[in-house]
Amino acid sequence: MMTNERIKRLERLLEVIRMVSADLDDFTVLQSIISVAGELTQSEVASILRYNEEDGYLHFIAAPWFHRDSIESVRVPLGESIAGWVFKYGKPLVIQDVKSDKRFYAEVDDAAEFQTRSILAVPLLFNGEPVGVFEAINKTNRSHYNGEDVTILETLASLTALIVRNRSLKEEIVKTKQAAERLEQMKKDFIAISSHELRTPLGLILGHATFLREVIPDENQEHMDVIVQSGAKLKSIIENMSNVDNYQSGAARLRMRKISIVSLIKNVIAKYQEKADAKNVKVRLDAANPNLLLEGDASKIEIIIDNLLANAITFTSTGGHVFVVAEQLPGYIKVSVIDDGIGIAHEELERIFDRFYQVQSHLTRQHGGMGLGLSVAKAMVEMHGGEIWAESIPGKGSRFSFRLPIDPQQVNAAKSVFGS
């Protein structure tokens, strides 16, 4: 029959289990666990150490309040301590008289102004791997730790290992997030500095190259054309970088006026007609209503169409087709750029609008680009309060669509009323 003392112990263990499953902060739970450990093993104090991979030492993460500050900075080595032995070998250890054991690490006592006589230590195991050590110190009445004490501490250690592992995962998430934020800032700085510093010398190169093309002999015209065309391509990349930087920094502003979306599309098609003809790619505009008007910034909407059409022609094989469809929806104008090119894998679609993201590196090396065009298009669409998306079937083609509000002020007013 179970004694009243054992029943009380089980009840206390059950309380700890409930506490672990409750929505409490780790510090509170760990402090409660060492308090229960001291009570159930009849020890003067208990503490929890976690292994730190960065410095290779055990660190105290839970200790009695009267020792916490004094031992917080103490680092317990693996090779010269009882806790280190338990961690390395993953086994519980009972030392009834620590003075007779060479593994005893006295610096903890010195820091806490405490005297350790006996110790029970068990490993914190997660998936069979040690993550720390749980200690009970000084069995009261100078009695000895027994098998039941080991069982109790191992039970508490199993619960504690989950908390310690979760804490480590949270810290890793924070570090990963911080690293991602630093990388994001580096990208922003790169875009801002590069677009600013390259703009002036490139302008001079293009200006002088254009002048020289007019005065040099005909036999050298082909070389000058290559310089001007390459400079124009680089200028397009820099403009994309500048547009991204302006959008990120909030410097971009919309110059709203009534514009014809069909006229903008025609201008962009004319700009790329030579490139399309060179690949024997047929580009066709389909607009049932030629008088599609909206309030917007013409230069920024032209950038959207420009980037989508440039991509469509680039990734469409010789003899292919590109269709630009413009239509009116209730309150919006929708534009789709459709091609029968190489298509995009389903897993790539979610990221194609990310900055610097390039679909399949072997293809981007073939076709060039920095992976900014679609992110710029997305930024320009969002500035107008619209949305952009993509659909694709690998090997059959892609459809990039965006819709813009005919009157952004009405859309904003509706959002403020309906919250959607």
Backbone torsions as a table, in degrees:
resi	resn	phi	psi	omega
1	MET	NA	142.8	-177.3
2	MET	-78.4	131.8	-179.1
3	THR	-75.6	161.8	178.5
4	ASN	-61.5	-34.6	-179.5
5	GLU	-65.0	-41.6	179.7
6	ARG	-68.6	-37.3	177.3
7	ILE	-60.7	-43.0	179.1
8	LYS	-63.4	-38.4	179.1
9	ARG	-63.9	-43.5	179.0
10	LEU	-63.9	-38.4	178.0
11	GLU	-63.5	-39.1	179.3
12	ARG	-67.8	-40.0	176.5
13	LEU	-63.1	-39.6	178.0
14	LEU	-63.5	-37.6	177.2
15	GLU	-61.6	-40.9	179.8
16	VAL	-65.2	-42.7	179.6
17	ILE	-60.2	-42.7	177.8
18	ARG	-64.5	-36.3	-179.4
19	MET	-66.3	-40.5	179.4
20	VAL	-62.2	-38.4	-178.0
21	SER	-80.2	-12.5	179.4
22	ALA	-79.1	163.8	-177.8
23	ASP	-86.7	70.0	179.4
24	LEU	-116.1	156.2	178.8
25	ASP	-71.8	153.5	-175.3
26	ASP	-58.4	-41.4	-177.4
27	PHE	-58.6	-46.7	-178.9
28	THR	-62.6	-44.0	-178.6
29	VAL	-65.7	-44.9	-179.0
30	LEU	-64.2	-40.4	178.2
31	GLN	-64.1	-37.7	177.9
32	SER	-67.9	-37.7	-179.3
33	ILE	-64.5	-43.2	-179.9
34	ILE	-69.4	-28.5	176.3
35	SER	-66.9	-43.7	178.0
36	VAL	-66.4	-38.8	179.2
37	ALA	-60.7	-44.3	178.6
38	GLY	-63.0	-39.4	-179.2
39	GLU	-67.7	-47.5	-173.6
40	LEU	-75.3	-28.3	178.0
41	THR	-97.3	2.5	-179.6
42	GLN	54.0	54.2	179.8
43	SER	-113.0	153.2	178.7
44	GLU	-65.9	-44.4	179.8
45	VAL	-144.9	165.4	172.9
46	ALA	-142.7	156.6	-179.2
47	SER	-151.9	162.0	-179.7
48	ILE	-127.6	132.9	177.3
49	LEU	-118.9	143.8	177.0
50	ARG	-118.7	140.7	179.0
51	TYR	-77.7	132.1	178.4
52	ASN	-105.6	113.8	-176.9
53	GLU	-67.6	-25.7	-176.2
54	GLU	-69.1	-41.0	-179.2
55	ASP	-111.7	-7.2	176.4
56	GLY	77.1	19.3	-180.0
57	TYR	-117.8	164.6	171.8
58	LEU	-91.5	133.9	-178.6
59	HIS	-117.4	140.8	176.0
60	PHE	-74.3	126.2	175.7
61	ILE	-116.5	-8.4	174.5
62	ALA	-152.1	130.6	-179.4
63	ALA	-157.2	160.2	177.6
64	PRO	-55.8	147.5	-173.6
65	TRP	-57.4	-31.8	-176.5
66	PHE	-80.1	-7.7	175.8
67	HIS	-112.4	-13.0	-167.7
68	ARG	-56.5	-52.1	-176.4
69	ASP	-65.8	-36.7	-174.7
70	SER	-73.9	-29.0	-177.5
71	ILE	-107.3	3.2	-177.4
72	GLU	-58.5	-37.1	-177.0
73	SER	-92.1	-1.2	-179.2
74	VAL	-73.9	133.8	177.4
75	ARG	-112.7	122.2	-176.1
76	VAL	-96.7	119.4	-177.8
77	PRO	-74.0	154.1	179.4
78	LEU	-76.6	-32.0	-172.6
79	GLY	-88.5	-11.0	-173.4
80	GLU	-133.4	40.0	-178.5
81	SER	-154.9	156.6	175.8
82	ILE	-65.5	-43.7	178.8
83	ALA	-61.3	-39.3	178.9
84	GLY	-63.0	-40.8	178.4
85	TRP	-62.6	-45.1	179.8
86	VAL	-62.0	-40.7	179.7
87	PHE	-65.5	-47.5	-175.5
88	LYS	-64.7	-40.9	-174.6
89	TYR	-98.5	-8.9	176.3
90	GLY	64.2	31.3	-178.8
91	LYS	-127.4	149.7	174.7
92	PRO	-70.2	155.2	-178.5
93	LEU	-143.7	132.6	176.5
94	VAL	-117.7	125.2	175.2
95	ILE	-122.1	111.8	-176.8
96	GLN	-77.9	-24.2	177.9
97	ASP	-140.0	99.4	-172.9
98	VAL	-66.8	-24.9	-179.0
99	LYS	-63.1	-24.0	-178.8
100	SER	-91.4	3.8	-176.9
101	ASP	-116.2	124.8	-176.9
102	LYS	-68.9	-17.3	-178.0
103	ARG	-79.1	-9.8	-178.1
104	PHE	-63.7	128.3	-177.7
105	TYR	-102.2	99.8	-170.4
106	ALA	-74.8	-14.4	-176.2
107	GLU	-63.2	-27.6	177.3
108	VAL	-66.4	-45.2	176.7
109	ASP	-60.2	-43.2	-179.4
110	ASP	-60.9	-42.8	-178.5
111	ALA	-68.7	-37.6	-176.2
112	ALA	-90.7	-4.8	-175.1
113	GLU	52.6	54.8	-173.3
114	PHE	-136.4	155.5	178.7
115	GLN	-119.8	115.9	178.0
116	THR	-89.3	127.9	177.4
117	ARG	-105.6	-50.0	-179.7
118	SER	-132.9	158.0	-176.3
119	ILE	-148.5	140.0	170.8
120	LEU	-120.7	122.2	-178.0
121	ALA	-130.1	134.8	177.4
122	VAL	-130.3	150.9	-179.3
123	PRO	-78.2	149.8	168.9
124	LEU	-92.0	112.5	-175.5
125	LEU	-111.8	131.4	174.4
126	PHE	-126.4	118.1	-174.3
127	ASN	53.4	37.3	177.5
128	GLY	80.9	-3.6	-179.9
129	GLU	-106.4	135.6	-179.6
130	PRO	-71.4	136.9	175.8
131	VAL	-120.8	-9.3	-179.5
132	GLY	177.1	-165.6	-176.7
133	VAL	-141.3	141.0	176.2
134	PHE	-111.4	128.0	-177.9
135	GLU	-122.2	141.2	167.4
136	ALA	-118.5	132.8	-171.1
137	ILE	-119.6	134.6	171.6
138	ASN	61.9	85.9	172.5
139	LYS	-59.9	130.5	-174.4
140	THR	-67.8	159.8	-178.8
141	ASN	59.9	20.8	178.1
142	ARG	54.7	24.8	174.9
143	SER	-82.1	176.3	-174.9
144	HIS	-102.4	147.8	173.5
145	TYR	-68.7	142.5	-178.3
146	ASN	-124.9	-177.4	-177.1
147	GLY	-61.5	-33.4	179.4
148	GLU	-67.7	-36.5	176.5
149	ASP	-62.9	-41.1	178.9
150	VAL	-62.0	-43.5	-179.8
151	THR	-62.2	-43.3	180.0
152	ILE	-62.3	-46.3	-176.9
153	LEU	-69.0	-35.5	177.4
154	GLU	-66.0	-36.6	177.7
155	THR	-63.6	-46.4	178.3
156	LEU	-66.1	-33.7	179.9
157	ALA	-66.4	-34.9	178.5
158	SER	-62.1	-42.6	177.8
159	LEU	-68.0	-40.7	-177.9
160	THR	-65.3	-37.0	-179.4
161	ALA	-59.6	-36.9	178.0
162	LEU	-63.1	-43.2	-179.4
163	ILE	-66.0	-44.0	-179.3
164	VAL	-62.9	-42.9	179.6
165	ARG	-65.0	-41.8	177.8
166	ASN	-62.5	-39.2	177.8
167	ARG	-62.8	-42.4	178.9
168	SER	-61.7	-41.7	179.8
169	LEU	-64.4	-39.9	178.4
170	LYS	-62.6	-42.1	179.6
171	GLU	-65.1	-39.0	177.6
172	GLU	-63.7	-38.7	178.6
173	ILE	-63.5	-43.4	179.0
174	VAL	-62.2	-44.3	179.7
175	LYS	-63.4	-41.8	179.4
176	THR	-64.0	-40.5	179.1
177	LYS	-65.0	-42.2	178.6
178	GLN	-64.3	-40.8	178.0
179	ALA	-63.8	-39.9	178.5
180	ALA	-65.3	-38.6	178.7
181	GLU	-66.3	-38.6	177.3
182	ARG	-65.3	-42.0	178.7
183	LEU	-64.0	-39.5	178.5
184	GLU	-62.7	-40.9	179.0
185	GLN	-66.8	-37.8	177.1
186	MET	-62.0	-39.8	177.3
187	LYS	-62.0	-45.3	-179.4
188	LYS	-62.5	-43.3	179.3
189	ASP	-64.0	-41.4	179.1
190	PHE	-60.9	-45.6	-179.8
191	ILE	-62.1	-46.5	-176.5
192	ALA	-64.4	-47.8	-176.3
193	ILE	-69.5	-44.2	-176.9
194	SER	-64.5	-47.1	-177.8
195	SER	-63.9	-33.4	-179.7
196	HIS	-74.9	-46.4	-173.9
197	GLU	-74.1	-28.6	-177.2
198	LEU	-85.3	-22.2	-173.5
199	ARG	-60.5	-48.7	-175.4
200	THR	-66.2	-52.7	179.7
201	PRO	-63.0	-33.8	178.6
202	LEU	-66.8	-38.8	177.5
203	GLY	-60.5	-40.1	178.2
204	LEU	-66.5	-41.8	179.7
205	ILE	-61.3	-47.5	-179.1
206	LEU	-65.1	-40.5	180.0
207	GLY	-61.6	-48.2	-179.7
208	HIS	-70.0	-37.0	179.5
209	ALA	-65.0	-40.5	178.2
210	THR	-63.4	-41.4	178.0
211	PHE	-63.6	-45.8	-178.2
212	LEU	-64.3	-32.6	-179.8
213	ARG	-62.8	-26.8	-178.9
214	GLU	-80.5	-18.9	-172.3
215	VAL	-115.9	-14.7	-176.6
216	ILE	-81.7	161.0	179.7
217	PRO	-61.0	155.9	-176.7
218	ASP	-60.3	-33.3	-176.3
219	GLU	-66.1	-15.3	179.3
220	ASN	-105.2	3.2	-177.1
221	GLN	-61.4	-37.4	-178.1
222	GLU	-60.4	-39.8	179.6
223	HIS	-66.6	-40.7	179.6
224	MET	-67.1	-36.7	178.1
225	ASP	-61.5	-38.8	178.6
226	VAL	-63.4	-42.9	-180.0
227	ILE	-62.4	-47.3	-178.0
228	VAL	-65.8	-43.5	-179.6
229	GLN	-64.8	-41.5	178.3
230	SER	-65.9	-39.2	177.3
231	GLY	-64.4	-39.5	178.7
232	ALA	-64.8	-37.4	177.6
233	LYS	-65.0	-43.0	177.7
234	LEU	-65.0	-37.5	177.6
235	LYS	-61.4	-39.8	178.7
236	SER	-62.6	-41.1	178.4
237	ILE	-63.3	-44.4	-179.2
238	ILE	-64.5	-38.8	178.2
239	GLU	-64.4	-38.7	175.8
240	ASN	-62.4	-43.6	178.6
241	MET	-62.4	-41.8	-179.9
242	SER	-65.5	-39.6	178.2
243	ASN	-63.2	-41.3	177.2
244	VAL	-62.7	-45.8	-179.2
245	ASP	-61.3	-44.4	-179.7
246	ASN	-63.4	-38.5	179.4
247	TYR	-67.3	-44.3	-178.7
248	GLN	-66.1	-39.8	-176.5
249	SER	-81.6	-8.8	-177.9
250	GLY	82.6	6.8	-178.5
251	ALA	-77.9	-20.0	-178.2
252	ALA	-70.4	135.5	179.1
253	ARG	-130.8	147.4	178.6
254	LEU	-92.9	133.1	173.6
255	ARG	-106.1	93.5	-169.6
256	MET	-81.3	137.4	171.9
257	ARG	-161.5	167.9	179.2
258	LYS	-74.7	125.9	-176.9
259	ILE	-133.7	157.1	176.5
260	SER	-99.2	116.8	-177.7
261	ILE	-68.6	-33.3	-180.0
262	VAL	-66.7	-39.7	178.0
263	SER	-63.1	-40.6	178.4
264	LEU	-62.4	-43.3	-179.5
265	ILE	-62.5	-43.3	179.3
266	LYS	-60.8	-40.6	179.1
267	ASN	-61.8	-42.1	-178.8
268	VAL	-70.2	-40.1	178.1
269	ILE	-60.8	-42.3	178.8
270	ALA	-61.3	-37.5	-179.8
271	LYS	-63.4	-35.3	-175.6
272	TYR	-103.5	7.2	-176.9
273	GLN	-61.0	-42.1	-179.8
274	GLU	-62.1	-42.5	178.9
275	LYS	-64.4	-39.8	179.3
276	ALA	-66.8	-42.7	180.0
277	ASP	-62.5	-37.5	-178.8
278	ALA	-63.1	-28.5	178.7
279	LYS	-99.1	2.2	-175.4
280	ASN	56.9	40.4	176.7
281	VAL	-101.0	124.3	-178.9
282	LYS	-87.9	125.0	179.2
283	VAL	-111.0	126.8	-177.3
284	ARG	-131.5	138.5	176.6
285	LEU	-98.4	131.7	178.2
286	ASP	-122.9	104.0	179.1
287	ALA	-138.0	104.1	-178.6
288	ALA	-61.8	-33.5	178.1
289	ASN	-113.9	109.5	-178.1
290	PRO	-75.5	-5.1	-175.9
291	ASN	-112.4	51.1	178.3
292	LEU	-84.3	110.7	-175.7
293	LEU	-115.1	146.0	173.9
294	LEU	-151.5	164.9	175.0
295	GLU	-89.1	118.5	-179.6
296	GLY	-169.4	179.6	177.6
297	ASP	-95.0	109.4	-173.6
298	ALA	-58.4	-42.7	-176.6
299	SER	-65.0	-37.0	-178.0
300	LYS	-77.7	-35.5	176.2
301	ILE	-68.2	-35.3	176.2
302	GLU	-63.2	-36.0	176.9
303	ILE	-62.2	-40.1	178.8
304	ILE	-59.4	-53.4	-177.5
305	ILE	-63.7	-41.0	-179.4
306	ASP	-57.1	-50.1	-177.5
307	ASN	-66.3	-39.3	-179.8
308	LEU	-68.9	-41.9	-179.4
309	LEU	-69.5	-39.5	178.1
310	ALA	-60.3	-43.2	178.2
311	ASN	-63.9	-44.1	-177.3
312	ALA	-60.4	-45.1	-180.0
313	ILE	-67.3	-41.2	-178.3
314	THR	-60.8	-43.0	-174.0
315	PHE	-98.7	16.7	173.4
316	THR	-104.8	132.0	-176.8
317	SER	-70.5	162.9	178.4
318	THR	-54.5	132.5	-179.5
319	GLY	85.2	5.9	-178.6
320	GLY	-83.8	-171.1	-175.3
321	HIS	-135.8	144.9	173.6
322	VAL	-130.7	128.8	178.6
323	PHE	-117.5	135.6	173.9
324	VAL	-114.0	116.4	-175.8
325	VAL	-112.7	126.9	177.6
326	ALA	-119.6	130.8	-178.5
327	GLU	-148.9	158.1	-179.8
328	GLN	-101.1	132.9	173.6
329	LEU	-114.4	167.0	177.7
330	PRO	-57.8	108.8	177.8
331	GLY	83.0	-3.6	-175.2
332	TYR	-138.5	161.8	166.1
333	ILE	-118.4	130.4	-177.9
334	LYS	-111.3	135.0	176.8
335	VAL	-124.4	132.0	177.4
336	SER	-124.7	136.0	174.2
337	VAL	-112.0	114.7	-172.0
338	ILE	-117.6	134.1	177.8
339	ASP	-133.8	162.8	175.2
340	ASP	-111.0	41.8	-176.6
341	GLY	-86.3	-148.4	-170.7
342	ILE	-75.1	-19.9	179.5
343	GLY	77.6	175.2	-176.7
344	ILE	-132.1	135.4	178.5
345	ALA	-63.1	147.9	-176.2
346	HIS	-57.0	-41.1	-176.9
347	GLU	-69.6	-15.0	179.8
348	GLU	-87.0	-22.3	-170.4
349	LEU	-60.6	-35.7	-176.3
350	GLU	-67.7	-20.3	-174.0
351	ARG	-112.5	-1.5	-172.5
352	ILE	-66.2	-18.7	178.6
353	PHE	-92.9	1.6	176.7
354	ASP	-74.5	147.2	178.4
355	ARG	-64.9	137.4	178.0
356	PHE	66.7	5.5	179.6
357	TYR	-81.9	130.1	-179.4
358	GLN	-123.9	131.6	-179.1
359	VAL	-75.2	121.8	175.6
360	GLN	50.9	103.0	-172.2
361	SER	-56.6	-33.8	-177.7
362	HIS	-68.7	-26.5	177.3
363	LEU	-79.6	-38.8	-178.8
364	THR	-68.7	-30.1	175.0
365	ARG	-67.2	-32.3	179.6
366	GLN	-73.3	-40.0	-173.3
367	HIS	-102.2	-11.7	178.3
368	GLY	80.5	-173.7	179.7
369	GLY	101.5	158.7	-178.2
370	MET	-109.7	2.4	-179.1
371	GLY	76.3	30.1	-179.9
372	LEU	-107.2	-24.1	-172.3
373	GLY	-55.6	-48.9	-177.4
374	LEU	-71.2	-33.7	177.8
375	SER	-68.1	-36.1	175.9
376	VAL	-64.9	-45.6	178.7
377	ALA	-57.8	-44.0	179.2
378	LYS	-61.3	-43.1	179.8
379	ALA	-62.3	-43.0	-179.1
380	MET	-65.8	-39.1	178.3
381	VAL	-63.6	-46.2	-177.7
382	GLU	-66.1	-31.8	176.7
383	MET	-61.8	-28.6	179.1
384	HIS	-90.0	3.3	-179.2
385	GLY	77.8	21.5	-179.5
386	GLY	-105.4	-166.1	178.0
387	GLU	-143.9	155.5	-178.1
388	ILE	-135.9	145.3	-179.3
389	TRP	-153.4	169.9	-177.2
390	ALA	-137.4	146.2	173.7
391	GLU	-132.4	145.5	-177.3
392	SER	-160.3	150.1	171.9
393	ILE	-125.3	114.8	-178.2
394	PRO	-52.2	131.7	178.5
395	GLY	85.1	-10.0	-177.7
396	LYS	-119.7	-24.9	177.1
397	GLY	136.9	-179.6	-175.7
398	SER	-138.2	155.7	174.1
399	ARG	-130.5	115.6	174.5
400	PHE	-105.0	125.3	-176.7
401	SER	-128.0	147.8	170.6
402	PHE	-143.2	153.2	175.8
403	ARG	-130.9	141.3	-178.6
404	LEU	-124.6	141.6	177.6
405	PRO	-67.5	138.5	177.6
406	ILE	-64.4	-38.8	177.8
407	ASP	-131.5	97.2	-177.2
408	PRO	-57.4	-32.0	-178.8
409	GLN	-64.0	-38.9	178.0
410	GLN	-66.9	-37.9	178.0
411	VAL	-63.9	-44.8	179.8
412	ASN	-63.7	-38.3	178.8
413	ALA	-65.6	-39.8	178.7
414	ALA	-65.3	-39.8	178.9
415	LYS	-62.0	-40.9	-178.5
416	SER	-67.9	-28.3	-179.7
417	VAL	-83.5	-47.1	-173.6
418	PHE	-98.2	-11.3	179.5
419	GLY	66.2	31.7	-179.2
420	SER	-145.3	NA	NA
